[in-house]
Amino acid sequence: MADEKPSEQTEFSNQISEETGQFDARFILWRLFCSQNNVPIETLPSELEGEARDKWEKLKDRELHKPAEEE
């Protein structure tokens, strides 16, 4: 059993490419937001309502739209 391998083995890199860097930051921010606000991680940002939606929009604007010199 230990010698069994999947028929197709995929290797993943831990590097963040220039093309996906922005999206990776948003993903990390979303996970942080969910943990701090008791929102299930499976929830989509577009499914948020009321105060939770307002908090997400403010956090996203503050953290993802900072000028480069502040980062």
N, C-alpha and C positions, 0 to 999 in steps of 0.2 A: 504494500500500500504506500509506503514512504517513497518508493521509486516511481510512482505514477506521476506523470506531468501532463498538464493540459496540452491539447493538440496544438494550440497556438499560444505562444508565450509572448507577452508584450512587455517591453521595458519602458519604464517611466523615468523622466528626469525630474530632479528637484529644482531645476533652474526656471526662473520666470523670464519668459521671452519679452522683448520690447513690445510685441503686438498684444500680449495679454496682460501686461503689468497693471494697467488701469483696472481691468476686470478683477484681477486677483485682490487688489486693495478693497474693492467693493465687497467681494465675497467675505473677506476677513472682517470688514466693518459690519456686515450683515450678521455674521455669527456672533460678534460681540454684542450687537444691539439685541439680538434674540435672547442671549443669556442674561442680559441686564434687565430685560423687560418681560421675561417669562412668556416669550412668543415661541411657539414651536418652530424649529429650524426649517421644517417643510413648508412653512407659510411663505408665500410670495409677497414681496413688498407691495404689489398692487392690490393684495387682499387686506391690507391694513385699513382700519377705520378709526376715525376720531382722534383721540389723544395719541395713540400709538403711531398713527400715520404722521401726525405733526412732529412728534419726536424724531421719527426716522428721517423726515425731510430736513429738519434742522441739523441733525447729526451728519447726514450725507452732505449737505451744503457746506457745513463747517469743516469737515475732514477731507472731503474729496475735491473741493474747489479752492483749496488754499493756494496762495501764490507760491511759486517754487522756492523762494528764499526763506519761507517759514518752515519748510519741511525738514 
